[in-house]
Amino acid sequence: MDNRQRPHQKAGGRPNWRDYQANLKEAAAKNRRNRTVPKIALLLLLLPVLVYGIMDRVGQNPETFSPAREHRASGERASTLDTGETLFDKRDIRNLLDSGAFVNLQDKSFDHDINGRHFRIDTSLDIPLQNFIMKKMDHSTSRYIAIVAIDPNTGKILSMAGFDKSNPDGNPCIDGMFPAASIFKIVTAAAAVEKCGLNATSRLAYNGNKHTLYKSQLKDRTNKYTNRITFKDSFAQSVNPVFGKIGALYLGKPVLEAYASSFGFNRKIEFELPVSASFFSISDEPYEWAEIASGFNRTTTITPLHGALIASTLVNQGKLIEPTIVHQIVDDNGHPFYRSRSVPVHQVITPGTSDVLNDLMKETIRTGTSKKAFKGFQKDRTLSRLDIGGKTGSIYNDTHDARYDWFVGFAKEKKGTEEIALSVLVAHEKYIGVRASYYARMIIEYYFQNYFSQAKDKSAAGNRSSSVNS
């Protein structure tokens, strides 16, 4: 909480309006061009909302991804204009904006009223991509659909589209009620690389079925029925007993807790919209360690936005970048109220671990659980130019009338720098509709078709310009 006293504000926190009016008139008479007057007026106009938001946080101490908490405790703001005017930060914006206004946007910018004052909000969305996704979403067999695409380098949200059958105005992309299922294997794999020294070709053993998790499968034993598999293949094929044994026998509770926290579970995401925290809880029971490590449970939950952040972390050499969907907010006079910026948060895993995870996720596309959805991608005109990786997950809800289906992954140029990370969640009902992996393929292909086409047009325009000049 910012302990500095606001302009024209008594120590008790209530504005002195008479003093303010007198001071304002005096200041205007002395210098009508004083650029701070509009800012002060705006600040006072919005002060009741800001005070409410700040007081609502008093007494709470949630951990956040962002170092801004420590900065704000010492009175520092997120950023300033060249003129010295202070801009508001994400937490201020969260208290002022209506998150419903961001549900399935079809335009890059829109108008929004805050306390009776008019503002223009510019987003980071890639509108052609956003509209393509919304057009492709199949609502007929789905209870929920949530799709988030992000630029891993900047944290800018390129698309955030969703469908909630029971609440058309809801935004499932920022809802934390969805079981993470096997998406949590990403966290377990990272811990296994750093704490157990595993690499993509490490050989592991398991007994029984790949997708079950009985206590008998967690025994550290081998016999004539034992299956042997590489770490890479066990990840790509989502082999539960392998990850269950890693969690129960080699990582344990403290390590799983530490890596879940580092990847962002039980932490508040600093974003312009309120986002539910992804939830992680673990007991002292080793079998539960196995369940959690393999994603074979419904208690570990995650937001689709968080899923995209995990994917972007792997693309970004293990570094987490704070997400942002609002580019800037300006008033009718063009005065900026908020501007986004790229904020590195912390190093989640080492670059070396990130490289191993990239290999595991690429194997999922080549030979694993996404093989069918990405069939023939090596010969595709667009997809063959990319490195594509992913992790799938699936689990029924408690009443078994909806099946959650995940894809979390990335795509990046083999000979270039363009990258995208994405998260897709589909809750199928009685019939299985379009699967998450198929949505992911469509999105990646469309995004890079546009990118390569635009790059080709720019190159042709540059060549024409060069010819004219010569």
C-alpha positions in Angstrom: 0.0 0.0 0.0 1.3 3.5 -0.9 1.7 5.4 2.3 2.2 8.8 0.8 -0.6 11.3 1.3 -2.5 12.1 -1.9 -2.6 15.7 -3.2 -5.5 17.7 -1.5 -6.1 14.9 0.9 -6.3 15.0 4.7 -4.3 12.6 6.9 -7.5 10.7 7.5 -7.8 9.9 3.8 -10.8 12.1 2.9 -10.3 14.9 0.3 -10.7 18.5 1.5 -12.8 19.8 -1.4 -12.9 23.5 -0.4 -9.1 23.6 -0.2 -8.8 21.8 -3.4 -11.1 24.2 -5.3 -9.3 27.2 -3.9 -5.9 25.8 -4.7 -7.0 24.7 -8.1 -8.2 28.3 -9.0 -5.0 29.8 -7.7 -2.9 27.4 -9.6 -4.9 28.0 -12.8 -4.5 31.7 -12.5 -0.8 31.4 -12.0 -0.2 28.9 -14.8 -3.0 27.6 -16.9 -0.6 25.5 -18.8 0.4 23.5 -15.7 0.3 19.9 -17.0 -0.2 18.5 -13.5 -3.6 20.0 -13.0 -5.5 17.6 -15.3 -3.7 14.7 -13.5 -4.6 16.0 -10.1 -8.3 16.4 -11.1 -8.3 12.9 -12.6 -6.7 11.5 -9.5 -9.3 13.1 -7.2 -12.1 12.0 -9.5 -11.0 8.4 -9.2 -9.8 8.6 -5.6 -12.9 6.9 -4.0 -12.5 3.9 -6.3 -8.7 3.8 -5.6 -9.2 4.1 -1.9 -11.7 1.3 -1.9 -9.4 -0.9 -3.8 -6.4 -0.1 -1.6 -8.4 -0.6 1.6 -9.8 -3.8 0.3 -6.2 -5.1 0.2 -5.3 -3.9 3.7 -4.7 -6.9 6.0 -4.0 -9.2 3.0 -0.6 -10.4 2.1 -0.9 -12.5 -1.0 2.3 -13.4 -2.7 2.5 -12.0 -6.2 4.6 -12.7 -9.3 5.6 -9.1 -9.4 8.3 -7.2 -7.6 6.0 -4.2 -7.7 4.7 -5.1 -4.2 8.1 -4.2 -2.7 8.4 -1.1 -4.8 5.0 0.1 -3.8 5.7 -0.5 -0.1 8.5 2.1 -0.4 6.2 4.5 -2.2 7.5 3.9 -5.7 5.1 3.8 -8.7 5.3 1.6 -11.7 6.5 4.2 -14.2 6.3 7.9 -15.1 5.8 10.0 -18.2 8.6 11.9 -19.7 7.0 15.0 -18.2 7.3 13.5 -14.7 3.6 12.7 -14.4 2.8 9.5 -12.6 1.1 6.6 -14.4 -1.1 4.1 -12.6 0.0 0.5 -12.3 -1.8 -2.7 -12.9 -3.3 -3.0 -9.5 -4.9 0.5 -9.8 -6.3 -0.5 -13.2 -7.8 -3.7 -11.9 -9.9 -1.7 -9.5 -11.1 0.6 -12.2 -11.8 -1.5 -15.2 -14.8 -3.8 -15.8 -13.3 -7.2 -16.7 -16.5 -8.0 -18.5 -15.6 -5.4 -21.1 -12.7 -7.7 -22.2 -14.7 -10.8 -22.9 -14.3 -11.8 -26.5 -13.2 -8.4 -27.9 -13.5 -8.0 -31.6 -11.8 -4.6 -31.9 -8.3 -3.6 -30.8 -9.5 -0.5 -29.0 -12.7 0.5 -27.3 -14.3 3.3 -25.3 -14.9 2.9 -21.6 -16.4 5.1 -18.9 -14.8 5.2 -15.4 -16.8 7.1 -12.8 -18.6 9.1 -15.5 -15.4 10.0 -17.3 -14.6 8.8 -20.9 -11.5 6.9 -21.7 -10.0 5.1 -24.8 -8.5 1.7 -24.1 -6.0 0.2 -26.5 -5.3 -3.5 -26.2 -2.4 -5.7 -27.2 -4.7 -8.1 -29.1 -3.9 -9.5 -32.5 -7.5 -8.9 -33.9 -7.3 -11.1 -37.0 -6.1 -14.0 -34.7 -8.7 -13.2 -32.1 -11.5 -13.2 -34.6 -10.2 -16.3 -36.3 -10.3 -18.2 -32.9 -13.8 -16.9 -32.0 -15.0 -18.1 -35.4 -13.5 -21.5 -35.0 -14.8 -22.2 -31.5 -17.4 -25.0 -31.5 -19.9 -24.3 -28.8 -22.2 -27.2 -29.6 -20.6 -29.9 -27.5 -18.6 -27.8 -25.0 -19.4 -26.5 -21.5 -16.3 -24.3 -21.5 -13.7 -23.2 -24.0 -10.8 -20.9 -23.0 -8.0 -20.0 -25.4 -5.1 -17.6 -24.5 -2.2 -16.8 -26.9 0.7 -14.7 -25.7 3.9 -13.2 -27.1 6.6 -14.9 -24.8 9.1 -12.0 -25.2 6.9 -9.2 -24.1 4.0 -10.8 -22.2 1.5 -9.2 -24.5 -1.8 -11.1 -24.8 -2.4 -11.7 -28.5 -5.7 -13.5 -28.0 -8.1 -14.2 -25.1 -11.3 -15.9 -26.2 -13.7 -17.9 -24.2 -17.0 -19.6 -23.9 -19.0 -20.3 -20.8 -22.2 -22.2 -21.5 -23.9 -21.2 -18.2 -22.6 -17.6 -18.1 -22.2 -15.9 -21.5 -20.6 -12.9 -19.8 -18.0 -14.9 -17.9 -14.4 -15.2 -18.9 -13.1 -18.8 -18.3 -9.6 -17.7 -19.4 -9.0 -16.1 -16.0 -11.0 -18.6 -13.9 -8.9 -20.9 -11.7 -11.4 -23.7 -11.2 -10.0 -26.1 -13.9 -8.0 -29.1 -12.8 -4.5 -28.9 -14.2 -4.4 -32.7 -14.8 -1.2 -33.7 -16.7 -0.2 -30.1 -17.4 1.4 -30.3 -13.9 3.8 -32.9 -15.4 5.7 -29.8 -16.8 6.4 -28.7 -13.2 7.4 -32.2 -12.1 9.7 -32.6 -15.1 11.5 -29.4 -14.4 12.1 -30.4 -10.8 13.3 -33.9 -11.9 15.8 -32.3 -14.3 17.2 -29.9 -11.7 17.0 -32.1 -8.6 17.5 -35.6 -10.0 19.7 -34.9 -12.9 17.4 -36.4 -15.5 17.7 -35.5 -19.2 15.7 -36.4 -22.2 17.3 -39.8 -22.8 17.4 -40.9 -19.1 15.9 -44.4 -18.8 13.1 -45.0 -16.4 11.0 -48.1 -15.4 7.4 -48.7 -14.6 4.9 -51.5 -14.2 1.3 -51.7 -15.3 -0.7 -49.4 -17.5 0.6 -46.0 -18.7 -2.5 -44.1 -17.6 -3.3 -45.6 -14.3 -1.8 -44.9 -10.9 -2.1 -47.6 -8.3 0.0 -47.8 -5.1 1.5 -51.0 -6.4 2.9 -49.1 -9.4 4.9 -46.9 -7.1 7.1 -49.6 -5.7 10.8 -49.2 -6.6 11.1 -52.7 -8.2 11.7 -54.4 -11.5 10.6 -57.8 -12.7 9.9 -59.5 -16.0 6.8 -57.3 -16.4 8.6 -54.0 -16.0 8.5 -51.5 -18.9 11.5 -49.3 -19.6 11.1 -45.9 -21.3 13.0 -42.7 -21.8 12.2 -39.6 -19.8 11.3 -37.9 -23.1 8.9 -40.6 -24.1 7.3 -40.9 -20.7 6.5 -37.1 -20.9 5.3 -37.2 -24.5 3.0 -40.2 -23.7 2.0 -38.8 -20.3 2.9 -42.0 -18.4 1.4 -41.6 -14.9 3.4 -44.3 -13.0 6.7 -42.8 -14.1 5.8 -39.3 -12.9 4.1 -40.8 -9.8 7.3 -42.6 -8.8 9.4 -39.4 -9.5 7.1 -37.5 -7.2 6.8 -40.0 -4.4 10.2 -41.6 -4.3 12.6 -38.9 -5.5 11.1 -35.4 -5.2 8.8 -35.4 -2.2 6.7 -32.7 -0.6 9.2 -29.9 -0.1 10.5 -30.0 -3.7 7.1 -30.2 -5.3 5.9 -27.3 -3.2 8.9 -25.2 -4.1 8.6 -25.8 -7.8 4.8 -25.3 -7.8 5.4 -21.9 -6.2 8.2 -21.0 -8.6 5.9 -21.8 -11.6 3.2 -19.5 -10.1 0.8 -21.7 -8.2 -0.8 -20.1 -5.1 0.5 -16.7 -6.4 -1.5 -13.8 -7.7 -0.8 -12.9 -11.3 -0.1 -9.2 -11.8 -2.5 -8.4 -14.7 -4.9 -5.6 -15.7 -7.8 -7.9 -15.0 -8.5 -9.9 -11.8 -7.2 -13.4 -12.2 -8.0 -16.4 -9.9 -4.9 -17.9 -8.4 -4.0 -21.4 -9.6 -4.3 -23.7 -6.6 -1.8 -26.2 -5.2 -2.0 -28.1 -2.0 -0.1 -31.2 -0.8 -0.3 -33.4 2.3 2.3 -35.6 4.0 1.0 -38.7 2.3 3.5 -40.1 -0.3 0.7 -41.5 -2.5 -0.7 -37.9 -2.8 2.8 -36.8 -3.9 2.5 -39.3 -6.7 -1.0 -38.1 -7.7 0.1 -34.5 -7.7 3.4 -35.1 -9.6 1.5 -37.0 -12.3 -1.5 -34.7 -12.4 -3.7 -37.6 -11.4 -6.0 -35.4 -9.2 -8.6 -32.7 -9.3 -7.3 -30.6 -6.4 -4.5 -28.9 -8.4 -6.2 -26.2 -10.5 -5.0 -23.7 -13.0 -6.3 -20.8 -15.1 -5.8 -21.0 -18.8 -3.9 -17.7 -18.6 -1.5 -19.3 -16.3 -1.1 -22.2 -18.6 0.0 -19.8 -21.4 2.5 -18.2 -19.0 4.0 -21.6 -18.2 4.4 -22.2 -21.9 6.0 -18.8 -22.5 8.4 -19.4 -19.6 9.8 -22.5 -21.4 10.2 -20.6 -24.6 11.8 -17.7 -22.7 14.8 -19.8 -21.4 13.0 -20.2 -18.0 12.2 -16.6 -17.4 8.7 -15.5 -16.5 7.4 -12.2 -18.1 4.4 -10.5 -16.5 1.3 -10.7 -18.8 -0.5 -7.6 -20.1 -3.6 -7.1 -22.3 -4.0 -3.3 -22.1 -1.5 -1.3 -24.2 -2.5 2.1 -22.9 -5.4 4.1 -21.6 -5.9 7.8 -22.5 -8.6 10.3 -21.7 -10.5 12.5 -24.2 -7.6 15.0 -24.2 -5.1 12.4 -25.1 -3.5 12.4 -21.6 -2.2 8.9 -20.8 -3.6 7.3 -17.7 -1.8 3.9 -18.1 0.8 2.4 -20.3 1.9 -1.2 -20.2 5.5 -2.3 -20.1 7.4 -5.6 -20.3 8.2 -6.7 -16.7 10.5 -9.7 -16.2 9.5 -11.3 -12.9 11.9 -14.1 -12.0 13.9 -17.0 -13.3 11.7 -20.0 -12.8 14.1 -22.6 -14.1 17.6 -22.5 -15.6 18.1 -22.1 -19.3 19.5 -25.6 -19.5 16.4 -27.1 -17.9 14.3 -25.0 -20.2 16.1 -26.6 -23.2 15.4 -30.1 -21.8 11.7 -29.2 -21.4 11.5 -27.9 -24.9 12.8 -31.3 -26.2 10.2 -33.1 -24.1 7.4 -30.9 -25.4 8.5 -31.3 -29.0 8.4 -35.0 -28.6 4.7 -34.7 -27.6 4.0 -33.3 -31.0 6.2 -35.8 -32.9 5.3 -39.1 -31.2 3.1 -38.4 -28.1 -0.4 -37.4 -27.2 -0.6 -34.6 -29.8 0.8 -36.8 -32.7 -2.7 -37.3 -34.2 -3.6 -33.6 -34.2 -0.3 -32.5 -35.7 -0.1 -35.4 -38.2 2.0 -34.4 -41.3 3.2 -31.1 -39.7 6.8 -31.8 -41.0 5.5 -31.5 -44.6 3.2 -28.6 -44.1 4.2 -25.4 -45.8 3.8 -23.4 -42.7 4.3 -25.8 -39.8 7.4 -27.4 -41.2 9.2 -24.0 -40.7 8.5 -24.1 -36.9 9.6 -25.9 -33.8 6.4 -26.9 -32.0 6.0 -28.2 -28.5 3.2 -29.0 -26.2 1.7 -30.9 -23.2 -1.7 -32.3 -23.1 -3.9 -33.2 -20.1 -7.4 -34.6 -19.6 -9.5 -35.5 -16.7 -13.2 -35.8 -15.8 -14.9 -33.5 -13.4 -16.3 -34.8 -10.1 -19.7 -35.7 -11.6 -18.2 -37.2 -14.7 -20.5 -35.2 -17.0 -17.7 -33.0 -18.4 -14.2 -33.9 -19.5 -11.5 -31.3 -19.3 -9.1 -31.3 -22.2 -5.9 -29.3 -22.2 -3.1 -28.2 -24.6 -0.3 -26.0 -23.4 2.5 -25.3 -25.8 4.4 -23.0 -28.1 5.6 -22.6 -31.7 8.7 -20.7 -32.8 10.6 -20.1 -36.1 13.4 -22.4 -36.8 15.2 -19.7 -38.8 13.9 -16.5 -37.2 12.8 -15.0 -33.9 8.9 -15.1 -34.1 7.3 -17.1 -31.2 3.9 -17.7 -29.7 2.8 -19.5 -26.6 -0.7 -20.7 -26.0 -3.1 -22.5 -23.7 -6.3 -24.2 -24.8 -8.9 -25.6 -22.4 -12.1 -27.4 -23.6 -14.6 -29.0 -21.3 -16.4 -31.5 -23.5 -19.9 -32.7 -22.4 -21.7 -35.8 -23.7 -19.9 -35.8 -27.0 -16.3 -35.0 -27.7 -16.1 -32.0 -30.0 -13.0 -30.2 -31.3 -10.1 -31.3 -29.1 -7.7 -28.8 -27.5 -4.7 -30.0 -29.6 -6.6 -29.5 -32.8 -7.5 -25.9 -31.8 -3.8 -25.4 -31.1 -2.8 -26.6 -34.5 -5.3 -24.3 -36.2 -4.1 -21.3 -34.2 -0.4 -21.9 -34.8 -0.9 -22.4 -38.5 -3.1 -19.3 -38.9 -0.8 -17.1 -36.9 2.3 -18.0 -38.8 0.7 -18.0 -42.2 -0.1 -14.4 -41.5 3.3 -13.7 -40.2 5.2 -15.3 -43.1 2.9 -13.5 -45.6 3.5 -10.1 -44.0 7.2 -10.8 -43.9 7.2 -11.7 -47.6 5.2 -8.5 -48.4 7.7 -6.4 -46.5 10.7 -8.0 -48.2 9.1 -7.4 -51.6 8.4 -3.8 -50.8 11.9 -3.3 -49.6 13.3 -4.8 -52.8 11.1 -2.5 -54.9 12.2 0.5 -53.0 15.9 -0.6 -53.4 15.4 -0.9 -57.2 13.8 2.5 -57.5 16.6 4.1 -55.5 19.3 2.5 -57.5 
